[in-house]
Amino acid sequence: MSKLYSVVHKSIQNVPVQVLANMLRRKMEEQGIEHELDEVSQSLAEHLINKNTEPFTWDDGKDSPNQTFNLSFSDDEIAELKQHIETVIEELPEALNTAVRKTARQRARDLRREWPYREASARAEVQHFRDNLNIRWGKGLRALKMLLLGGREIGDDRLSALQRSKAKKNLVKREVLIILHVNACRVMNEIILLLESGFSDGALARWRTLYEITVVAEVIAAGNDDLANRYLEHSSVAAKKEVDLEERHGRSRDKLEIEWVNQRYSQAIDLFGEEFRHDYGWASQILGKKKPSFRDLEEAASMKGLPPEYKAASYAVHAGVTGMRWNFAQFRDDGPPVPGASNAGLDFPAKQAAFTFTRVTALLIHKSRRLENLVAINMLLEIRDSAEREFDRAARKLQEDEDAAQKLRWDSS
């Protein structure tokens, strides 16, 4: 790309020289000058443009007879020269755009041609990185996978129990908890995949979602079917906001669909009250607040307000300066942000995910006294604690290795 910039810059500088050289060549032809007109006219144009006061001579390196010619410009020729330069400069942007598009197409063709080899090389590098990562963090990652598998089995069991249930109480509540848990399983899976690939900040950002799911599940679990139904019906508010946002951006849906969304929204507001229109309006009644916030949900869930871990996860989600200048993949606070995958920082998001996923899973069976449910939840607790130990052990070993490498660098400098 720097070569292209150099060519463009040189082209702009050479516009007056080239226009003058063309006019000089024509004049030399009119006077019968025959020797290397392109080179002579170019050299003479540069001589004049640079305001060189020395006499101009040209040696073609041959035993050619000396030739002289008279050079003069009429007012009309000077005006013509000026007009040519202005015309070329006016056309230059389009010419540059054409050059840029042509160069871009060529680079795209080159990249497509080279891609099979570059992709194979990148894939080999990724696999090598993941193999090394697995050597260090593998035991902890396997514990997380077992935790996810155990949680899924509990979720499947509770879904089967709900489908067989003949009870009329808390059916909607149990359904919502299962829906939330299904999403928690999906997010947990994403966290594991990000950790396996060395993206600790991405994993922590996904844990933030897992935490929010857990807070909502805690509030639903403490309520009844009416609260769970409000939560489900709140989709009408989200749909209304989505349609309004699309309208503000000049996009529109089918009129019948918009009418249906507006009708659902109006019915929900009529049924649940004006407070229902807010982001967490489904919880306004149980919380006793007209416009509840997520912090209010946390307090209702006995989670003591936003934890420091949630704030740290927010750095990875938003574009604040802290998240741009620092991430968990760094070994030292004064080091540069890591632009890609890293072998460091996996322990923090992994432990947060393990504890949060265990908590949201336990909500499915937290009031059950069935022996198999008690065994299942205690199994999850055992796996969760082992995951914490393994990630702590791997993090300590990584820090020891980094300290030793740093000392070696100091000693050798």
DRENGU-445501 format. One record per residue (C-alpha): residue number from 1; residue in one letter; chain; x negated, y negated, z negated. Coordinates in Angstrom, 2 decimals. Layout:
residues N
{NUM 'A' 'A' {X Y Z}}
...
***
This chain:
residues 413
{1 'M' 'A' {0.00 0.00 0.00}}
{2 'S' 'A' {-2.90 -2.40 -0.70}}
{3 'K' 'A' {-4.05 -1.83 2.89}}
{4 'L' 'A' {-0.64 -2.96 4.16}}
{5 'Y' 'A' {-0.81 -6.10 2.02}}
{6 'S' 'A' {-4.28 -6.82 3.44}}
{7 'V' 'A' {-3.06 -6.40 7.02}}
{8 'V' 'A' {-0.04 -8.67 6.40}}
{9 'H' 'A' {-2.19 -11.34 4.76}}
{10 'K' 'A' {-4.72 -11.23 7.58}}
{11 'S' 'A' {-1.95 -11.41 10.20}}
{12 'I' 'A' {-0.52 -14.57 8.64}}
{13 'Q' 'A' {-3.96 -16.21 8.55}}
{14 'N' 'A' {-4.67 -15.25 12.17}}
{15 'V' 'A' {-1.50 -16.73 13.69}}
{16 'P' 'A' {-3.08 -20.10 14.69}}
{17 'V' 'A' {-6.27 -18.34 15.89}}
{18 'Q' 'A' {-4.39 -15.89 18.12}}
{19 'V' 'A' {-2.14 -18.56 19.66}}
{20 'L' 'A' {-5.15 -20.80 20.38}}
{21 'A' 'A' {-7.17 -17.85 21.75}}
{22 'N' 'A' {-4.41 -17.05 24.24}}
{23 'M' 'A' {-4.38 -20.62 25.51}}
{24 'L' 'A' {-8.20 -20.70 25.75}}
{25 'R' 'A' {-8.24 -17.45 27.71}}
{26 'R' 'A' {-5.82 -18.94 30.22}}
{27 'K' 'A' {-7.94 -22.06 30.63}}
{28 'M' 'A' {-11.10 -20.00 31.09}}
{29 'E' 'A' {-9.44 -17.90 33.75}}
{30 'E' 'A' {-8.38 -21.07 35.57}}
{31 'Q' 'A' {-12.05 -22.16 35.62}}
{32 'G' 'A' {-13.33 -18.84 36.92}}
{33 'I' 'A' {-14.93 -17.56 33.72}}
{34 'E' 'A' {-15.04 -13.76 33.98}}
{35 'H' 'A' {-17.22 -12.42 31.18}}
{36 'E' 'A' {-15.43 -10.70 28.28}}
{37 'L' 'A' {-12.62 -13.20 28.07}}
{38 'D' 'A' {-10.92 -11.57 25.11}}
{39 'E' 'A' {-14.04 -11.71 22.95}}
{40 'V' 'A' {-15.09 -15.18 24.09}}
{41 'S' 'A' {-11.65 -16.74 23.62}}
{42 'Q' 'A' {-11.24 -15.16 20.18}}
{43 'S' 'A' {-14.68 -16.32 19.02}}
{44 'L' 'A' {-14.17 -19.81 20.40}}
{45 'A' 'A' {-10.73 -20.10 18.75}}
{46 'E' 'A' {-12.23 -19.18 15.37}}
{47 'H' 'A' {-15.03 -21.70 15.99}}
{48 'L' 'A' {-12.51 -24.49 16.58}}
{49 'I' 'A' {-10.05 -23.53 13.83}}
{50 'N' 'A' {-12.89 -23.46 11.29}}
{51 'K' 'A' {-13.91 -26.99 12.47}}
{52 'N' 'A' {-17.45 -25.86 13.25}}
{53 'T' 'A' {-19.42 -28.89 14.48}}
{54 'E' 'A' {-22.23 -26.82 16.01}}
{55 'P' 'A' {-22.27 -26.29 19.80}}
{56 'F' 'A' {-20.50 -23.09 20.83}}
{57 'T' 'A' {-22.52 -20.50 22.75}}
{58 'W' 'A' {-21.76 -16.93 23.69}}
{59 'D' 'A' {-24.33 -14.22 24.38}}
{60 'D' 'A' {-22.85 -11.17 26.04}}
{61 'G' 'A' {-26.13 -9.27 25.63}}
{62 'K' 'A' {-26.57 -8.92 29.38}}
{63 'D' 'A' {-28.63 -10.70 32.03}}
{64 'S' 'A' {-25.59 -12.57 33.24}}
{65 'P' 'A' {-26.05 -16.07 34.68}}
{66 'N' 'A' {-25.23 -18.92 32.30}}
{67 'Q' 'A' {-21.81 -20.42 32.71}}
{68 'T' 'A' {-20.34 -23.60 31.32}}
{69 'F' 'A' {-16.81 -24.89 31.38}}
{70 'N' 'A' {-14.96 -28.00 30.39}}
{71 'L' 'A' {-12.40 -27.76 27.60}}
{72 'S' 'A' {-9.72 -30.38 27.17}}
{73 'F' 'A' {-6.14 -30.40 26.00}}
{74 'S' 'A' {-3.40 -32.68 27.20}}
{75 'D' 'A' {-0.71 -33.98 24.86}}
{76 'D' 'A' {1.72 -31.55 26.45}}
{77 'E' 'A' {-0.65 -28.63 25.84}}
{78 'I' 'A' {-1.16 -29.63 22.21}}
{79 'A' 'A' {2.61 -29.82 21.78}}
{80 'E' 'A' {2.91 -26.42 23.47}}
{81 'L' 'A' {0.27 -24.98 21.15}}
{82 'K' 'A' {2.06 -26.36 18.10}}
{83 'Q' 'A' {5.39 -25.00 19.35}}
{84 'H' 'A' {3.90 -21.53 19.90}}
{85 'I' 'A' {2.49 -21.45 16.38}}
{86 'E' 'A' {5.81 -22.55 14.85}}
{87 'T' 'A' {7.70 -19.95 16.90}}
{88 'V' 'A' {5.38 -17.14 15.83}}
{89 'I' 'A' {5.63 -18.19 12.18}}
{90 'E' 'A' {9.43 -18.32 12.40}}
{91 'E' 'A' {9.49 -14.81 13.84}}
{92 'L' 'A' {6.94 -13.52 11.36}}
{93 'P' 'A' {9.43 -12.50 8.58}}
{94 'E' 'A' {11.36 -10.25 10.94}}
{95 'A' 'A' {8.11 -8.84 12.29}}
{96 'L' 'A' {6.96 -8.14 8.75}}
{97 'N' 'A' {10.28 -6.48 7.91}}
{98 'T' 'A' {9.89 -4.29 10.98}}
{99 'A' 'A' {6.35 -3.40 9.92}}
{100 'V' 'A' {7.51 -2.61 6.39}}
{101 'R' 'A' {10.32 -0.36 7.62}}
{102 'K' 'A' {8.00 1.37 10.07}}
{103 'T' 'A' {5.35 1.91 7.42}}
{104 'A' 'A' {7.96 3.16 4.92}}
{105 'R' 'A' {9.33 5.68 7.43}}
{106 'Q' 'A' {5.82 6.89 8.14}}
{107 'R' 'A' {5.05 7.31 4.45}}
{108 'A' 'A' {8.34 9.16 3.95}}
{109 'R' 'A' {7.44 11.50 6.83}}
{110 'D' 'A' {3.99 12.06 5.33}}
{111 'L' 'A' {5.48 12.80 1.92}}
{112 'R' 'A' {8.00 15.26 3.36}}
{113 'R' 'A' {5.23 16.99 5.25}}
{114 'E' 'A' {2.98 17.19 2.19}}
{115 'W' 'A' {5.78 17.96 -0.27}}
{116 'P' 'A' {5.62 21.79 -0.25}}
{117 'Y' 'A' {1.97 21.63 -1.32}}
{118 'R' 'A' {2.44 18.78 -3.79}}
{119 'E' 'A' {5.53 20.42 -5.30}}
{120 'A' 'A' {3.69 23.71 -5.75}}
{121 'S' 'A' {0.83 21.88 -7.44}}
{122 'A' 'A' {3.21 19.94 -9.71}}
{123 'R' 'A' {5.10 23.13 -10.58}}
{124 'A' 'A' {1.85 24.86 -11.53}}
{125 'E' 'A' {0.85 21.90 -13.73}}
{126 'V' 'A' {4.25 21.91 -15.45}}
{127 'Q' 'A' {4.08 25.64 -16.07}}
{128 'H' 'A' {0.56 25.35 -17.46}}
{129 'F' 'A' {1.70 22.53 -19.77}}
{130 'R' 'A' {4.72 24.51 -20.97}}
{131 'D' 'A' {2.60 27.59 -21.62}}
{132 'N' 'A' {0.27 25.54 -23.81}}
{133 'L' 'A' {3.22 23.89 -25.54}}
{134 'N' 'A' {4.77 27.30 -26.23}}
{135 'I' 'A' {1.54 28.52 -27.83}}
{136 'R' 'A' {1.73 25.69 -30.36}}
{137 'W' 'A' {5.48 25.25 -30.86}}
{138 'G' 'A' {6.86 28.59 -29.66}}
{139 'K' 'A' {7.90 29.98 -33.06}}
{140 'G' 'A' {9.87 26.89 -33.94}}
{141 'L' 'A' {11.50 26.74 -30.49}}
{142 'R' 'A' {12.52 30.40 -30.74}}
{143 'A' 'A' {14.11 29.66 -34.11}}
{144 'L' 'A' {16.13 26.84 -32.52}}
{145 'K' 'A' {17.30 29.19 -29.77}}
{146 'M' 'A' {18.37 31.75 -32.36}}
{147 'L' 'A' {20.19 29.00 -34.24}}
{148 'L' 'A' {22.06 28.03 -31.09}}
{149 'L' 'A' {22.94 31.64 -30.33}}
{150 'G' 'A' {24.23 32.17 -33.86}}
{151 'G' 'A' {26.28 28.99 -33.66}}
{152 'R' 'A' {27.80 30.02 -30.34}}
{153 'E' 'A' {28.78 33.39 -31.74}}
{154 'I' 'A' {30.52 31.71 -34.67}}
{155 'G' 'A' {32.28 29.35 -32.25}}
{156 'D' 'A' {33.43 32.24 -30.06}}
{157 'D' 'A' {34.70 34.08 -33.12}}
{158 'R' 'A' {36.68 31.04 -34.32}}
{159 'L' 'A' {38.15 30.52 -30.84}}
{160 'S' 'A' {39.31 34.13 -30.72}}
{161 'A' 'A' {40.79 33.78 -34.20}}
{162 'L' 'A' {42.65 30.62 -33.13}}
{163 'Q' 'A' {44.08 32.34 -30.05}}
{164 'R' 'A' {45.32 35.24 -32.22}}
{165 'S' 'A' {46.58 33.01 -35.03}}
{166 'K' 'A' {50.30 32.84 -35.78}}
{167 'A' 'A' {49.89 30.08 -38.34}}
{168 'K' 'A' {51.62 26.78 -37.65}}
{169 'K' 'A' {49.45 24.62 -39.89}}
{170 'N' 'A' {46.17 23.01 -38.79}}
{171 'L' 'A' {46.30 24.50 -35.29}}
{172 'V' 'A' {45.48 21.18 -33.61}}
{173 'K' 'A' {42.80 20.44 -36.16}}
{174 'R' 'A' {41.14 23.80 -35.55}}
{175 'E' 'A' {41.37 23.26 -31.80}}
{176 'V' 'A' {39.65 19.87 -32.02}}
{177 'L' 'A' {36.88 21.24 -34.24}}
{178 'I' 'A' {36.23 23.98 -31.69}}
{179 'I' 'A' {36.17 21.42 -28.85}}
{180 'L' 'A' {33.67 19.32 -30.77}}
{181 'H' 'A' {31.58 22.38 -31.54}}
{182 'V' 'A' {31.51 23.44 -27.89}}
{183 'N' 'A' {30.08 20.02 -27.02}}
{184 'A' 'A' {27.64 20.29 -29.91}}
{185 'C' 'A' {26.40 23.60 -28.47}}
{186 'R' 'A' {25.88 22.00 -25.07}}
{187 'V' 'A' {23.94 19.07 -26.55}}
{188 'M' 'A' {21.87 21.44 -28.69}}
{189 'N' 'A' {20.98 23.37 -25.57}}
{190 'E' 'A' {19.89 20.14 -23.87}}
{191 'I' 'A' {17.74 19.26 -26.89}}
{192 'I' 'A' {15.98 22.63 -26.72}}
{193 'L' 'A' {15.31 22.26 -22.98}}
{194 'L' 'A' {13.86 18.78 -23.53}}
{195 'L' 'A' {11.66 20.03 -26.36}}
{196 'E' 'A' {10.42 22.94 -24.25}}
{197 'S' 'A' {9.47 20.43 -21.56}}
{198 'G' 'A' {7.63 18.12 -23.99}}
{199 'F' 'A' {10.14 15.24 -24.06}}
{200 'S' 'A' {10.48 14.54 -27.77}}
{201 'D' 'A' {12.10 11.11 -27.38}}
{202 'G' 'A' {14.64 12.48 -24.93}}
{203 'A' 'A' {15.43 15.25 -27.41}}
{204 'L' 'A' {15.86 12.71 -30.20}}
{205 'A' 'A' {18.17 10.63 -28.01}}
{206 'R' 'A' {20.34 13.70 -27.45}}
{207 'W' 'A' {20.25 14.42 -31.19}}
{208 'R' 'A' {21.84 10.99 -31.63}}
{209 'T' 'A' {24.84 12.31 -29.69}}
{210 'L' 'A' {24.82 15.52 -31.73}}
{211 'Y' 'A' {24.87 13.42 -34.91}}
{212 'E' 'A' {27.86 11.41 -33.68}}
{213 'I' 'A' {29.73 14.60 -32.80}}
{214 'T' 'A' {29.05 15.89 -36.30}}
{215 'V' 'A' {30.30 12.70 -37.96}}
{216 'V' 'A' {33.55 12.86 -35.99}}
{217 'A' 'A' {33.91 16.56 -36.79}}
{218 'E' 'A' {33.45 15.83 -40.51}}
{219 'V' 'A' {36.26 13.25 -40.40}}
{220 'I' 'A' {38.55 15.60 -38.45}}
{221 'A' 'A' {37.79 18.47 -40.83}}
{222 'A' 'A' {38.81 16.30 -43.80}}
{223 'G' 'A' {42.11 15.36 -42.17}}
{224 'N' 'A' {45.18 17.17 -40.88}}
{225 'D' 'A' {46.91 17.96 -37.60}}
{226 'D' 'A' {48.21 14.40 -37.29}}
{227 'L' 'A' {44.67 12.98 -37.35}}
{228 'A' 'A' {43.48 15.62 -34.87}}
{229 'N' 'A' {46.35 14.80 -32.56}}
{230 'R' 'A' {45.51 11.09 -32.75}}
{231 'Y' 'A' {41.95 11.97 -31.75}}
{232 'L' 'A' {43.17 13.91 -28.70}}
{233 'E' 'A' {45.66 11.22 -27.68}}
{234 'H' 'A' {42.95 8.57 -27.90}}
{235 'S' 'A' {41.85 9.73 -24.43}}
{236 'S' 'A' {44.64 7.47 -23.13}}
{237 'V' 'A' {42.78 4.45 -24.53}}
{238 'A' 'A' {39.51 5.56 -22.92}}
{239 'A' 'A' {41.30 6.08 -19.58}}
{240 'K' 'A' {42.84 2.60 -19.78}}
{241 'K' 'A' {39.45 0.98 -20.47}}
{242 'E' 'A' {37.93 2.89 -17.57}}
{243 'V' 'A' {40.62 1.73 -15.14}}
{244 'D' 'A' {40.29 -1.89 -16.33}}
{245 'L' 'A' {36.52 -1.75 -15.92}}
{246 'E' 'A' {36.83 -0.40 -12.39}}
{247 'E' 'A' {39.28 -3.18 -11.56}}
{248 'R' 'A' {36.86 -5.84 -12.80}}
{249 'H' 'A' {34.22 -4.38 -10.48}}
{250 'G' 'A' {36.54 -4.51 -7.51}}
{251 'R' 'A' {37.27 -0.79 -7.43}}
{252 'S' 'A' {40.75 0.67 -7.44}}
{253 'R' 'A' {42.40 4.04 -7.83}}
{254 'D' 'A' {45.61 5.37 -6.41}}
{255 'K' 'A' {48.50 3.16 -7.59}}
{256 'L' 'A' {50.44 6.12 -8.98}}
{257 'E' 'A' {47.41 7.19 -11.00}}
{258 'I' 'A' {46.98 3.67 -12.40}}
{259 'E' 'A' {50.67 3.55 -13.33}}
{260 'W' 'A' {50.34 6.88 -15.09}}
{261 'V' 'A' {47.27 5.69 -17.05}}
{262 'N' 'A' {49.03 2.47 -18.06}}
{263 'Q' 'A' {52.15 4.35 -19.07}}
{264 'R' 'A' {50.17 6.79 -21.26}}
{265 'Y' 'A' {48.37 3.89 -22.89}}
{266 'S' 'A' {51.59 1.99 -23.63}}
{267 'Q' 'A' {53.22 5.09 -25.10}}
{268 'A' 'A' {50.20 5.70 -27.35}}
{269 'I' 'A' {50.19 2.11 -28.62}}
{270 'D' 'A' {53.95 2.27 -29.26}}
{271 'L' 'A' {53.51 5.54 -31.15}}
{272 'F' 'A' {50.35 4.86 -33.16}}
{273 'G' 'A' {50.24 1.08 -33.45}}
{274 'E' 'A' {48.19 -1.79 -32.06}}
{275 'E' 'A' {45.06 -0.66 -33.97}}
{276 'F' 'A' {44.94 2.45 -31.81}}
{277 'R' 'A' {43.44 0.45 -28.90}}
{278 'H' 'A' {40.03 0.06 -30.58}}
{279 'D' 'A' {37.08 2.44 -30.01}}
{280 'Y' 'A' {37.75 4.41 -33.19}}
{281 'G' 'A' {41.41 3.47 -33.43}}
{282 'W' 'A' {42.39 7.11 -33.81}}
{283 'A' 'A' {40.95 6.95 -37.35}}
{284 'S' 'A' {42.41 3.58 -38.35}}
{285 'Q' 'A' {45.22 5.08 -40.45}}
{286 'I' 'A' {43.09 7.53 -42.45}}
{287 'L' 'A' {40.39 4.89 -42.99}}
{288 'G' 'A' {42.86 2.10 -43.79}}
{289 'K' 'A' {41.17 -0.32 -41.38}}
{290 'K' 'A' {42.57 -2.10 -38.36}}
{291 'K' 'A' {39.32 -1.89 -36.39}}
{292 'P' 'A' {37.18 0.91 -37.82}}
{293 'S' 'A' {33.53 1.20 -36.87}}
{294 'F' 'A' {31.24 4.21 -36.60}}
{295 'R' 'A' {29.77 3.24 -39.95}}
{296 'D' 'A' {33.25 3.58 -41.44}}
{297 'L' 'A' {33.45 7.10 -40.01}}
{298 'E' 'A' {30.10 7.94 -41.58}}
{299 'E' 'A' {31.23 6.76 -45.00}}
{300 'A' 'A' {34.42 8.80 -44.66}}
{301 'A' 'A' {32.25 11.81 -43.74}}
{302 'S' 'A' {30.11 11.23 -46.86}}
{303 'M' 'A' {27.02 10.72 -44.70}}
{304 'K' 'A' {25.88 7.54 -46.50}}
{305 'G' 'A' {25.73 5.24 -43.51}}
{306 'L' 'A' {23.41 5.34 -40.54}}
{307 'P' 'A' {20.27 7.28 -41.53}}
{308 'P' 'A' {16.78 6.04 -40.55}}
{309 'E' 'A' {16.57 8.93 -38.08}}
{310 'Y' 'A' {19.59 7.57 -36.18}}
{311 'K' 'A' {17.91 4.18 -35.90}}
{312 'A' 'A' {14.74 5.84 -34.62}}
{313 'A' 'A' {16.81 7.73 -32.06}}
{314 'S' 'A' {18.36 4.45 -30.93}}
{315 'Y' 'A' {14.92 3.20 -29.91}}
{316 'A' 'A' {14.79 5.99 -27.32}}
{317 'V' 'A' {18.29 5.14 -26.02}}
{318 'H' 'A' {18.17 1.35 -25.72}}
{319 'A' 'A' {15.74 -0.99 -23.97}}
{320 'G' 'A' {14.52 -2.78 -27.09}}
{321 'V' 'A' {10.85 -3.68 -27.36}}
{322 'T' 'A' {10.16 -1.08 -30.07}}
{323 'G' 'A' {11.27 1.79 -27.86}}
{324 'M' 'A' {9.32 0.39 -24.92}}
{325 'R' 'A' {6.05 0.10 -26.85}}
{326 'W' 'A' {6.17 3.19 -29.04}}
{327 'N' 'A' {7.51 6.75 -28.89}}
{328 'F' 'A' {7.26 9.97 -30.84}}
{329 'A' 'A' {4.97 11.52 -28.24}}
{330 'Q' 'A' {2.09 9.24 -29.36}}
{331 'F' 'A' {-0.57 10.58 -31.72}}
{332 'R' 'A' {-1.31 7.15 -33.17}}
{333 'D' 'A' {0.81 4.03 -33.67}}
{334 'D' 'A' {-1.82 1.91 -31.88}}
{335 'G' 'A' {-1.94 4.16 -28.84}}
{336 'P' 'A' {-0.23 3.41 -25.52}}
{337 'P' 'A' {3.31 4.75 -24.89}}
{338 'V' 'A' {3.29 8.17 -23.24}}
{339 'P' 'A' {4.86 7.94 -19.76}}
{340 'G' 'A' {5.67 11.63 -19.39}}
{341 'A' 'A' {5.71 14.94 -21.21}}
{342 'S' 'A' {3.62 15.35 -24.36}}
{343 'N' 'A' {2.61 18.11 -26.72}}
{344 'A' 'A' {3.17 15.82 -29.71}}
{345 'G' 'A' {6.17 14.65 -31.72}}
{346 'L' 'A' {8.43 17.68 -31.24}}
{347 'D' 'A' {8.86 18.39 -34.96}}
{348 'F' 'A' {10.95 15.31 -35.79}}
{349 'P' 'A' {13.81 15.75 -33.27}}
{350 'A' 'A' {13.71 19.53 -33.66}}
{351 'K' 'A' {14.29 19.42 -37.41}}
{352 'Q' 'A' {17.03 16.80 -37.10}}
{353 'A' 'A' {18.78 18.93 -34.48}}
{354 'A' 'A' {18.49 22.09 -36.57}}
{355 'F' 'A' {20.07 20.50 -39.66}}
{356 'T' 'A' {22.80 18.67 -37.75}}
{357 'F' 'A' {23.79 21.66 -35.60}}
{358 'T' 'A' {24.00 23.88 -38.67}}
{359 'R' 'A' {26.24 21.32 -40.35}}
{360 'V' 'A' {28.68 20.96 -37.45}}
{361 'T' 'A' {28.84 24.75 -37.08}}
{362 'A' 'A' {29.55 25.21 -40.77}}
{363 'L' 'A' {32.64 23.00 -40.40}}
{364 'L' 'A' {34.29 25.80 -38.41}}
{365 'I' 'A' {34.25 28.11 -41.42}}
{366 'H' 'A' {33.55 25.84 -44.40}}
{367 'K' 'A' {36.74 26.80 -46.26}}
{368 'S' 'A' {36.74 30.44 -45.28}}
{369 'R' 'A' {36.07 33.09 -47.93}}
{370 'R' 'A' {35.81 35.97 -45.50}}
{371 'L' 'A' {32.65 37.96 -46.13}}
{372 'E' 'A' {31.55 37.98 -42.48}}
{373 'N' 'A' {31.85 34.18 -42.29}}
{374 'L' 'A' {29.78 33.73 -45.42}}
{375 'V' 'A' {27.14 36.05 -43.99}}
{376 'A' 'A' {27.15 34.14 -40.68}}
{377 'I' 'A' {26.67 30.71 -42.23}}
{378 'N' 'A' {23.95 31.91 -44.58}}
{379 'M' 'A' {22.19 33.48 -41.61}}
{380 'L' 'A' {22.23 30.07 -39.92}}
{381 'L' 'A' {20.81 28.45 -43.03}}
{382 'E' 'A' {18.00 31.00 -43.09}}
{383 'I' 'A' {17.14 30.38 -39.43}}
{384 'R' 'A' {17.39 26.62 -39.89}}
{385 'D' 'A' {14.93 26.68 -42.79}}
{386 'S' 'A' {12.51 28.89 -40.87}}
{387 'A' 'A' {12.67 26.49 -37.91}}
{388 'E' 'A' {11.76 23.61 -40.22}}
{389 'R' 'A' {8.80 25.52 -41.62}}
{390 'E' 'A' {7.50 26.47 -38.17}}
{391 'F' 'A' {7.76 22.96 -36.78}}
{392 'D' 'A' {6.06 21.52 -39.87}}
{393 'R' 'A' {3.26 24.06 -39.55}}
{394 'A' 'A' {2.75 23.33 -35.85}}
{395 'A' 'A' {2.76 19.57 -36.45}}
{396 'R' 'A' {0.11 19.85 -39.18}}
{397 'K' 'A' {-2.09 22.00 -36.95}}
{398 'L' 'A' {-1.72 19.55 -34.07}}
{399 'Q' 'A' {-2.72 16.64 -36.31}}
{400 'E' 'A' {-5.74 18.59 -37.59}}
{401 'D' 'A' {-6.83 19.36 -34.04}}
{402 'E' 'A' {-6.38 15.72 -33.00}}
{403 'D' 'A' {-8.36 14.47 -36.02}}
{404 'A' 'A' {-11.18 16.91 -35.22}}
{405 'A' 'A' {-11.22 15.82 -31.56}}
{406 'Q' 'A' {-11.24 12.16 -32.60}}
{407 'K' 'A' {-14.18 12.76 -34.96}}
{408 'L' 'A' {-16.04 14.53 -32.17}}
{409 'R' 'A' {-15.49 11.56 -29.87}}
{410 'W' 'A' {-16.77 9.18 -32.52}}
{411 'D' 'A' {-19.84 11.33 -33.21}}
{412 'S' 'A' {-20.71 11.54 -29.52}}
{413 'S' 'A' {-20.26 7.81 -28.86}}
***
